């Protein structure tokens, strides 16, 4: 097993495979979120558990040339946005931090070890050692010969992700990878979260109470990719509910990520032309769910 992944597993063992207990304030004295609404095409916002590192994506026209950018809090304040040291050569997108760890997953079409050319998308992990980013590594036993992308991590260390591998229900569907004795064991999430439509991006609540995901041209949708929510039930997941016009439009909405205190949804939208990352309080969506889902629970 490779170095970064080994460190990750040891870290999860050390914290008991649960999310971090800190809930840093979302209010910043010098707000770095200005970087998420420029004309550069921003997407997929995520934040580390300490609240000191923000990572987001940028892409070129035609939804190409995806790169990962970071903003860090220092003694002097928040840094200017800068491309991450391992990004910029291949298409890198959909970064999301682990709960409680300075490690994140992202999708990339960079060559796997032993390959020489970029091909399909795979899921990679990048870890920050407190000083610098370590070289990313592919997640073992999850990636396939198809496209595997846009992963999110639950508090039990399971990974939810999208894939267009054979055997799915549609163009892209969701899968869950749970850590076993010999690596990750992958199973389909299945209906009603996956469907005959294309579902290509998912965020899972660390406490596994709900998932927010994108679905393209779904019934009762607004057009393009919409964001939907499904709640955990005793025997699976509830029928998905569209997040409504406060979030969705006839353009593309994706890239969901919820703040560490469980109250604010960050998401990507193309409704103003260029992609931007916006935010909205989950409590303002009018979605009915289990008591306390919009701001309590371990994050």
Buried (B, 14 or more C-beta within 10 A) or exposed (E): EBEBBEBBEEBBEEBEBBBBEEBBEBEBEEEBBEBBBEEBBBBBBBBBBEBBBBBBBBBEEEBEBBBBBBBBBEEEEBBEBEEBEBBEEBBBBBBBBBBBBBBBBBBBBBBBEEEEEBEBBBBBBBBBEEEEBBEBBBBEBBBBEBBBBBBBBBBBBBBBBBBBBEEBBBEBBBBBBEBEEEBBBBEBBBBEBBBEBBBBBBBBBBBBBBBBBBBBEBEEBBEBBBBBBBBBEEEEBBEBBBBBEEBBBEBBBBBBBBBBBBBBBBBBBBBEEBBBBBBBEBEBBEBEBEEEBBBEBBB
